[in-house]
Amino acid sequence: MPSKLLFQRTLMVLSLLLIPLVAMQFTDQVDWSFGDFLVMAGLLFSLTMAVAVVRQKVREKTQRIGLIALLLLIFLLIWAELAVGIFGTFLAGS
């Protein structure tokens, strides 16, 4: 993958992480630790890279849409589990 695309994806992930960082300045409802930011950065970066691979390797449009939708669903389920523990695993958040 060209370094320009990698740089763009990294900037995209960092810009998304600015949302909770800014929210923490205005409310006590958002309380992320440094570890939370690292985990979310890893999740977002993994998602963007996986979507890039699917877009590059899968040629059929319906399969591409289905795989990207599956990746998004997996991302959202992991995020929800880490945030509030909807499944009650050892990874469950508060």
N, CA, C and O atoms as a MOPAC input file, in Angstrom:
PM7 MOZYME 1SCF
protein

 N      0.85100 1    -1.17600 1     0.00000 1
 C      0.00000 1     0.00000 1     0.00000 1
 C      0.89500 1     1.23700 1     0.00000 1
 O      1.82600 1     1.33800 1     0.79900 1
 N      0.61200 1     2.16100 1    -0.88700 1
 C      1.41900 1     3.38000 1    -0.94200 1
 C      1.35400 1     4.15900 1     0.37000 1
 O      0.34500 1     4.15400 1     1.07600 1
 N      2.45600 1     4.82100 1     0.66500 1
 C      2.53600 1     5.53600 1     1.93800 1
 C      1.54000 1     6.69300 1     2.01200 1
 O      1.12000 1     7.07400 1     3.10400 1
 N      1.16000 1     7.25600 1     0.86400 1
 C      0.18700 1     8.34500 1     0.87000 1
 C     -1.16900 1     7.85600 1     1.38800 1
 O     -1.81800 1     8.54300 1     2.17800 1
 N     -1.59600 1     6.66800 1     0.94200 1
 C     -2.86400 1     6.11800 1     1.41600 1
 C     -2.80100 1     5.76300 1     2.89100 1
 O     -3.76200 1     5.98000 1     3.63000 1
 N     -1.68500 1     5.22600 1     3.31300 1
 C     -1.51100 1     4.90000 1     4.72300 1
 C     -1.57200 1     6.16600 1     5.57100 1
 O     -2.18700 1     6.17400 1     6.63800 1
 N     -0.94600 1     7.21700 1     5.10700 1
 C     -0.97100 1     8.50000 1     5.81200 1
 C     -2.39700 1     9.05200 1     5.87400 1
 O     -2.81300 1     9.56300 1     6.91400 1
 N     -3.15000 1     8.95400 1     4.77100 1
 C     -4.52600 1     9.44300 1     4.74900 1
 C     -5.40300 1     8.66900 1     5.72800 1
 O     -6.22100 1     9.26000 1     6.43300 1
 N     -5.23600 1     7.36100 1     5.77100 1
 C     -6.03400 1     6.54900 1     6.69700 1
 C     -5.67600 1     6.86200 1     8.14900 1
 O     -6.54800 1     6.90300 1     9.01700 1
 N     -4.40600 1     7.07900 1     8.39900 1
 C     -3.98300 1     7.43300 1     9.75500 1
 C     -4.57400 1     8.77700 1    10.16300 1
 O     -5.03800 1     8.93100 1    11.29300 1
 N     -4.56200 1     9.74100 1     9.26400 1
 C     -5.17000 1    11.04300 1     9.56000 1
 C     -6.66900 1    10.91600 1     9.79800 1
 O     -7.22300 1    11.59200 1    10.66500 1
 N     -7.32600 1    10.04900 1     9.03000 1
 C     -8.75700 1     9.85100 1     9.20200 1
 C     -9.05500 1     9.27500 1    10.58900 1
 O     -9.97400 1     9.73100 1    11.26900 1
 N     -8.28200 1     8.28300 1    11.00200 1
 C     -8.48000 1     7.67400 1    12.32100 1
 C     -8.22800 1     8.70500 1    13.41700 1
 O     -9.00900 1     8.81100 1    14.36300 1
 N     -7.14800 1     9.45800 1    13.29500 1
 C     -6.83900 1    10.46100 1    14.31600 1
 C     -7.90000 1    11.55500 1    14.37900 1
 O     -8.22700 1    12.04500 1    15.45900 1
 N     -8.43500 1    11.93600 1    13.22400 1
 C     -9.47400 1    12.96600 1    13.23600 1
 C    -10.75800 1    12.44200 1    13.87800 1
 O    -11.45900 1    13.19700 1    14.55100 1
 N    -11.07300 1    11.16800 1    13.68200 1
 C    -12.24100 1    10.59800 1    14.35500 1
 C    -12.03400 1    10.53000 1    15.86800 1
 O    -12.98600 1    10.67500 1    16.63500 1
 N    -10.80600 1    10.31300 1    16.28600 1
 C    -10.52000 1    10.25900 1    17.71900 1
 C    -10.57500 1    11.63800 1    18.37500 1
 O    -10.60800 1    11.74300 1    19.60100 1
 N    -10.58500 1    12.67700 1    17.57300 1
 C    -10.73500 1    14.02200 1    18.13400 1
 C    -12.13200 1    14.24700 1    18.70300 1
 O    -12.31200 1    15.08200 1    19.59000 1
 N    -13.11700 1    13.51300 1    18.20200 1
 C    -14.49800 1    13.70000 1    18.67000 1
 C    -14.61300 1    13.42600 1    20.16900 1
 O    -15.08700 1    14.29700 1    20.89900 1
 N    -14.19700 1    12.24300 1    20.66600 1
 C    -14.29500 1    12.04600 1    22.11500 1
 C    -13.32300 1    12.93100 1    22.90000 1
 O    -13.61000 1    13.31600 1    24.03300 1
 N    -12.18000 1    13.25100 1    22.30100 1
 C    -11.22400 1    14.11300 1    22.99500 1
 C    -11.81500 1    15.49500 1    23.24700 1
 O    -11.67300 1    16.04400 1    24.33900 1
 N    -12.47200 1    16.05300 1    22.24700 1
 C    -13.10900 1    17.36000 1    22.40600 1
 C    -14.30400 1    17.25000 1    23.35000 1
 O    -14.52400 1    18.13100 1    24.18000 1
 N    -15.07100 1    16.17300 1    23.22300 1
 C    -16.23900 1    15.99400 1    24.09400 1
 C    -15.83300 1    15.91100 1    25.56200 1
 O    -16.56800 1    16.37200 1    26.43500 1
 N    -14.68200 1    15.33400 1    25.83400 1
 C    -14.20700 1    15.22900 1    27.21800 1
 C    -13.94100 1    16.59800 1    27.83300 1
 O    -13.96400 1    16.74300 1    29.05500 1
 N    -13.69000 1    17.59500 1    27.00500 1
 C    -13.41800 1    18.93600 1    27.51000 1
 C    -14.68700 1    19.65500 1    27.96100 1
 O    -14.62700 1    20.61000 1    28.73500 1
 N    -15.84200 1    19.18300 1    27.46600 1
 C    -17.09100 1    19.89300 1    27.73000 1
 C    -18.06100 1    19.14900 1    28.64500 1
 O    -18.99200 1    19.75600 1    29.17400 1
 N    -17.85900 1    17.85100 1    28.83900 1
 C    -18.80200 1    17.09100 1    29.64400 1
 C    -18.08900 1    15.98500 1    30.41200 1
 O    -17.02600 1    15.51000 1    30.01300 1
 N    -18.69900 1    15.59300 1    31.51400 1
 C    -18.17200 1    14.47000 1    32.28700 1
 C    -18.74200 1    13.14200 1    31.80200 1
 O    -18.33700 1    12.08600 1    32.28800 1
 N    -19.66500 1    13.17700 1    30.86200 1
 C    -20.28400 1    11.96300 1    30.34200 1
 C    -19.31100 1    11.13600 1    29.50700 1
 O    -19.45700 1     9.91800 1    29.40700 1
 N    -18.33400 1    11.78400 1    28.91600 1
 C    -17.31700 1    11.08800 1    28.12100 1
 C    -16.05700 1    11.00900 1    28.97400 1
 O    -15.45700 1    12.03100 1    29.30900 1
 N    -15.66600 1     9.79400 1    29.31900 1
 C    -14.52200 1     9.60100 1    30.21500 1
 C    -13.62800 1     8.49900 1    29.65200 1
 O    -13.69600 1     7.35000 1    30.08700 1
 N    -12.80400 1     8.85600 1    28.69600 1
 C    -11.90900 1     7.89100 1    28.06300 1
 C    -10.52400 1     7.99500 1    28.67500 1
 O    -10.04000 1     9.08800 1    28.96600 1
 N     -9.89600 1     6.84800 1    28.86500 1
 C     -8.50500 1     6.82400 1    29.30700 1
 C     -7.60900 1     6.73300 1    28.07100 1
 O     -8.08800 1     6.59500 1    26.94600 1
 N     -6.31100 1     6.81300 1    28.30600 1
 C     -5.36600 1     6.68900 1    27.19900 1
 C     -5.51000 1     5.32500 1    26.52200 1
 O     -5.40600 1     5.21200 1    25.30000 1
 N     -5.75000 1     4.30400 1    27.32500 1
 C     -5.95100 1     2.95800 1    26.78300 1
 C     -7.17300 1     2.87400 1    25.88900 1
 O     -7.16000 1     2.17300 1    24.87800 1
 N     -8.23600 1     3.59000 1    26.25900 1
 C     -9.43800 1     3.61600 1    25.42000 1
 C     -9.12900 1     4.20400 1    24.04700 1
 O     -9.59600 1     3.70300 1    23.02400 1
 N     -8.34100 1     5.26800 1    24.04000 1
 C     -7.96700 1     5.87600 1    22.76700 1
 C     -7.11100 1     4.92700 1    21.93300 1
 O     -7.27200 1     4.85000 1    20.71500 1
 N     -6.20500 1     4.20800 1    22.58500 1
 C     -5.36500 1     3.25600 1    21.85300 1
 C     -6.18000 1     2.11500 1    21.25800 1
 O     -5.97600 1     1.73000 1    20.10700 1
 N     -7.09800 1     1.58100 1    22.04700 1
 C     -7.93000 1     0.47500 1    21.55800 1
 C     -8.80000 1     0.93500 1    20.39300 1
 O     -8.90100 1     0.24000 1    19.38200 1
 N     -9.42400 1     2.09400 1    20.52800 1
 C    -10.27500 1     2.58400 1    19.44600 1
 C     -9.45000 1     2.92100 1    18.21000 1
 O     -9.90300 1     2.69600 1    17.08800 1
 N     -8.25800 1     3.45100 1    18.39800 1
 C     -7.39100 1     3.71700 1    17.24600 1
 C     -7.06400 1     2.41400 1    16.52700 1
 O     -7.07900 1     2.35900 1    15.29700 1
 N     -6.77100 1     1.37600 1    17.28400 1
 C     -6.49400 1     0.07500 1    16.67800 1
 C     -7.69200 1    -0.48400 1    15.93700 1
 O     -7.55800 1    -1.01400 1    14.83400 1
 N     -8.86700 1    -0.36300 1    16.54700 1
 C    -10.08400 1    -0.85100 1    15.89000 1
 C    -10.37800 1    -0.08000 1    14.60400 1
 O    -10.66700 1    -0.67600 1    13.56600 1
 N    -10.30200 1     1.23600 1    14.68100 1
 C    -10.58900 1     2.04900 1    13.49700 1
 C     -9.56300 1     1.81500 1    12.39000 1
 O     -9.91800 1     1.71900 1    11.21600 1
 N     -8.30100 1     1.72700 1    12.76900 1
 C     -7.26800 1     1.50800 1    11.76300 1
 C     -7.42900 1     0.12700 1    11.12500 1
 O     -7.27100 1    -0.02200 1     9.91300 1
 N     -7.74200 1    -0.87600 1    11.93800 1
 C     -7.97600 1    -2.22100 1    11.39800 1
 C     -9.16000 1    -2.22700 1    10.44400 1
 O     -9.11800 1    -2.86400 1     9.39100 1
 N    -10.21100 1    -1.51700 1    10.81800 1
 C    -11.38700 1    -1.44100 1     9.95000 1
 C    -11.04600 1    -0.78000 1     8.62200 1
 O    -11.42100 1    -1.28400 1     7.56400 1
 N    -10.34300 1     0.34000 1     8.67100 1
 C    -10.02200 1     1.03400 1     7.41700 1
 C     -9.11700 1     0.18700 1     6.52900 1
 O     -9.27100 1     0.18700 1     5.30800 1
 N     -8.18300 1    -0.52700 1     7.12800 1
 C     -7.29600 1    -1.37300 1     6.32800 1
 C     -8.05500 1    -2.56600 1     5.74100 1
 O     -7.82800 1    -2.93700 1     4.58900 1
 N     -8.94900 1    -3.16200 1     6.52200 1
 C     -9.73000 1    -4.29500 1     6.02400 1
 C    -10.65300 1    -3.86300 1     4.88600 1
 O    -10.80200 1    -4.58000 1     3.89700 1
 N    -11.26400 1    -2.70400 1     5.02700 1
 C    -12.12300 1    -2.19000 1     3.95300 1
 C    -11.29100 1    -1.91700 1     2.70200 1
 O    -11.74300 1    -2.17700 1     1.58700 1
 N    -10.09300 1    -1.40000 1     2.88000 1
 C     -9.21800 1    -1.14100 1     1.73200 1
 C     -8.86000 1    -2.43800 1     1.01100 1
 O     -8.82900 1    -2.48100 1    -0.21900 1
 N     -8.59300 1    -3.48800 1     1.77300 1
 C     -8.26500 1    -4.78000 1     1.16000 1
 C     -9.46700 1    -5.32500 1     0.39800 1
 O     -9.32200 1    -5.81600 1    -0.72200 1
 N    -10.64600 1    -5.24100 1     0.99700 1
 C    -11.85400 1    -5.72600 1     0.31900 1
 C    -12.09600 1    -4.93100 1    -0.95800 1
 O    -12.39900 1    -5.50900 1    -2.00200 1
 N    -11.96600 1    -3.62600 1    -0.88100 1
 C    -12.18700 1    -2.79900 1    -2.07400 1
 C    -11.18900 1    -3.11300 1    -3.17500 1
 O    -11.51200 1    -3.02000 1    -4.35900 1
 N     -9.98200 1    -3.48500 1    -2.78700 1
 C     -8.94400 1    -3.75700 1    -3.77500 1
 C     -9.04700 1    -5.16100 1    -4.36700 1
 O     -8.81000 1    -5.34500 1    -5.56000 1
 N     -9.39500 1    -6.14300 1    -3.55200 1
 C     -9.33800 1    -7.53900 1    -3.98800 1
 C    -10.65000 1    -8.08300 1    -4.54000 1
 O    -10.63600 1    -8.93900 1    -5.42500 1
 N    -11.78000 1    -7.60400 1    -4.03500 1
 C    -13.07600 1    -8.15400 1    -4.44500 1
 C    -13.62000 1    -7.31600 1    -5.59600 1
 O    -13.81800 1    -6.10900 1    -5.46500 1
 N    -13.85500 1    -7.97000 1    -6.71000 1
 C    -14.28600 1    -7.25300 1    -7.91300 1
 C    -15.80200 1    -7.15000 1    -8.04500 1
 O    -16.30800 1    -6.14900 1    -8.55000 1
 N    -16.52800 1    -8.16400 1    -7.60100 1
 C    -17.98000 1    -8.14300 1    -7.75400 1
 C    -18.59200 1    -7.19100 1    -6.72800 1
 O    -18.31800 1    -7.28000 1    -5.53100 1
 N    -19.42300 1    -6.28200 1    -7.22200 1
 C    -19.94700 1    -5.20300 1    -6.38600 1
 C    -20.79000 1    -5.71200 1    -5.22200 1
 O    -20.65600 1    -5.21300 1    -4.10500 1
 N    -21.65300 1    -6.69200 1    -5.46000 1
 C    -22.51900 1    -7.17600 1    -4.38100 1
 C    -21.70800 1    -7.86900 1    -3.29200 1
 O    -22.01300 1    -7.72500 1    -2.10800 1
 N    -20.68600 1    -8.61400 1    -3.67800 1
 C    -19.82600 1    -9.24800 1    -2.67900 1
 C    -19.04900 1    -8.20200 1    -1.89100 1
 O    -18.88100 1    -8.32600 1    -0.67700 1
 N    -18.58100 1    -7.18100 1    -2.58200 1
 C    -17.82700 1    -6.11700 1    -1.92300 1
 C    -18.70300 1    -5.40600 1    -0.89400 1
 O    -18.26700 1    -5.15500 1     0.23000 1
 N    -19.92800 1    -5.08500 1    -1.27500 1
 C    -20.84200 1    -4.40800 1    -0.35300 1
 C    -21.15200 1    -5.30700 1     0.84000 1
 O    -21.17800 1    -4.84600 1     1.98100 1
 N    -21.38400 1    -6.58500 1     0.57500 1
 C    -21.68400 1    -7.52000 1     1.65500 1
 C    -20.53100 1    -7.67600 1     2.63100 1
 O    -20.74000 1    -7.69800 1     3.84400 1
 N    -19.31700 1    -7.78400 1     2.11200 1
 C    -18.15300 1    -7.93600 1     2.98500 1
 C    -17.88300 1    -6.67100 1     3.80100 1
 O    -17.52900 1    -6.75100 1     4.97700 1
 N    -18.05000 1    -5.52300 1     3.18400 1
 C    -17.85100 1    -4.27100 1     3.92200 1
 C    -18.92400 1    -4.11600 1     4.99400 1
 O    -18.63600 1    -3.65500 1     6.09800 1
 N    -20.15700 1    -4.49700 1     4.67600 1
 C    -21.22800 1    -4.45000 1     5.67800 1
 C    -20.91500 1    -5.39800 1     6.83500 1
 O    -21.15000 1    -5.05800 1     7.99500 1
 N    -20.39000 1    -6.57600 1     6.52800 1
 C    -20.01000 1    -7.52600 1     7.57400 1
 C    -18.88500 1    -6.96500 1     8.44100 1
 O    -18.91600 1    -7.10600 1     9.66300 1
 N    -17.90300 1    -6.33800 1     7.82200 1
 C    -16.81800 1    -5.71200 1     8.58300 1
 C    -17.35100 1    -4.62300 1     9.51300 1
 O    -16.93200 1    -4.52400 1    10.66600 1
 N    -18.27500 1    -3.81100 1     9.00700 1
 C    -18.86300 1    -2.75500 1     9.83800 1
 C    -19.66200 1    -3.34100 1    11.00000 1
 O    -19.60700 1    -2.82200 1    12.11500 1
 N    -20.39700 1    -4.41300 1    10.74600 1
 C    -21.16500 1    -5.06200 1    11.80600 1
 C    -20.23900 1    -5.61500 1    12.88600 1
 O    -20.49800 1    -5.44200 1    14.07700 1
 N    -19.17600 1    -6.27200 1    12.47800 1
 C    -18.20800 1    -6.80600 1    13.44400 1
 C    -17.58800 1    -5.67300 1    14.25500 1
 O    -17.44800 1    -5.78100 1    15.47300 1
 N    -17.21800 1    -4.58600 1    13.57900 1
 C    -16.65500 1    -3.43000 1    14.27300 1
 C    -17.63300 1    -2.88100 1    15.31100 1
 O    -17.25200 1    -2.62200 1    16.45200 1
 N    -18.88800 1    -2.70500 1    14.91500 1
 C    -19.88400 1    -2.15300 1    15.83400 1
 C    -20.14200 1    -3.07500 1    17.02200 1
 O    -20.32700 1    -2.59900 1    18.14200 1
 N    -20.15800 1    -4.39000 1    16.79200 1
 C    -20.36600 1    -5.32400 1    17.89400 1
 C    -19.19600 1    -5.30700 1    18.87600 1
 O    -19.40100 1    -5.35100 1    20.08900 1
 N    -17.98200 1    -5.24300 1    18.35900 1
 C    -16.81200 1    -5.16600 1    19.24500 1
 C    -16.83100 1    -3.86000 1    20.02400 1
 O    -16.54400 1    -3.84100 1    21.22100 1
 N    -17.16700 1    -2.77400 1    19.35000 1
 C    -17.22200 1    -1.46800 1    20.00000 1
 C    -18.27500 1    -1.46800 1    21.11100 1
 O    -18.01700 1    -0.98500 1    22.21400 1
 N    -19.44800 1    -2.00700 1    20.82200 1
 C    -20.51300 1    -2.04900 1    21.82600 1
 C    -20.11300 1    -2.92500 1    23.01000 1
 O    -20.40400 1    -2.58700 1    24.15700 1
 N    -19.45400 1    -4.03700 1    22.74200 1
 C    -19.02000 1    -4.90700 1    23.83600 1
 C    -17.98700 1    -4.21300 1    24.71200 1
 O    -18.04800 1    -4.29600 1    25.93900 1
 N    -17.05600 1    -3.54200 1    24.09100 1
 C    -16.04200 1    -2.83300 1    24.86900 1
 C    -16.64100 1    -1.65500 1    25.63500 1
 O    -16.17900 1    -1.32800 1    26.72800 1
 N    -17.65100 1    -1.02500 1    25.07800 1
 C    -18.23400 1     0.15700 1    25.71200 1
 C    -19.15100 1    -0.20200 1    26.87600 1
 O    -19.00400 1     0.33800 1    27.97200 1
 N    -20.09400 1    -1.10700 1    26.64300 1
 C    -21.10400 1    -1.37200 1    27.67100 1
 C    -21.27600 1    -2.83800 1    28.01400 1
 O    -22.00900 1    -3.16200 1    28.94900 1
 N    -20.63000 1    -3.72700 1    27.29600 1
 C    -20.71500 1    -5.14100 1    27.63200 1
 C    -22.04000 1    -5.78500 1    27.29600 1
 O    -22.67300 1    -6.37200 1    28.17300 1
 N    -22.47700 1    -5.69300 1    26.05500 1
 C    -23.77800 1    -6.25300 1    25.68900 1
 C    -23.79900 1    -7.77500 1    25.73000 1
 O    -24.86900 1    -8.37200 1    25.85100 1
 N    -22.63600 1    -8.41100 1    25.63200 1
 C    -22.57700 1    -9.87200 1    25.66600 1
 C    -22.07000 1   -10.40900 1    26.99900 1
 O    -22.17800 1   -11.60600 1    27.26500 1
 N    -21.52400 1    -9.54700 1    27.82700 1
 C    -21.05400 1    -9.95800 1    29.14200 1
 C    -19.75700 1   -10.75000 1    29.12700 1
 O    -19.54200 1   -11.59000 1    30.00000 1
 N    -18.89100 1   -10.50200 1    28.15600 1
 C    -17.60800 1   -11.19600 1    28.11800 1
 C    -16.62400 1   -10.51800 1    29.05900 1
 O    -16.94100 1    -9.50300 1    29.68000 1
 N    -15.43200 1   -11.08600 1    29.15900 1
 C    -14.40100 1   -10.50300 1    30.01700 1
 C    -13.90100 1    -9.16200 1    29.48000 1
 O    -13.23400 1    -8.42000 1    30.20200 1
 N    -14.21200 1    -8.84400 1    28.23000 1
 C    -13.80900 1    -7.56700 1    27.63400 1
 C    -14.80400 1    -6.44800 1    27.92000 1
 O    -14.57000 1    -5.29600 1    27.55600 1
 N    -15.90200 1    -6.78300 1    28.56500 1
 C    -16.99800 1    -5.83800 1    28.75100 1
 C    -16.55000 1    -4.58500 1    29.48900 1
 O    -15.77800 1    -4.63700 1    30.44600 1
 N    -17.06300 1    -3.46200 1    29.00900 1
 C    -16.77100 1    -2.18800 1    29.64100 1
 C    -17.71700 1    -1.92200 1    30.78900 1
 O    -18.34500 1    -2.83600 1    31.32300 1
 N    -17.80800 1    -0.67200 1    31.15800 1
 C    -18.62400 1    -0.29300 1    32.32000 1
 C    -20.10000 1    -0.42400 1    32.05500 1
 O    -20.91300 1    -0.14100 1    32.93500 1

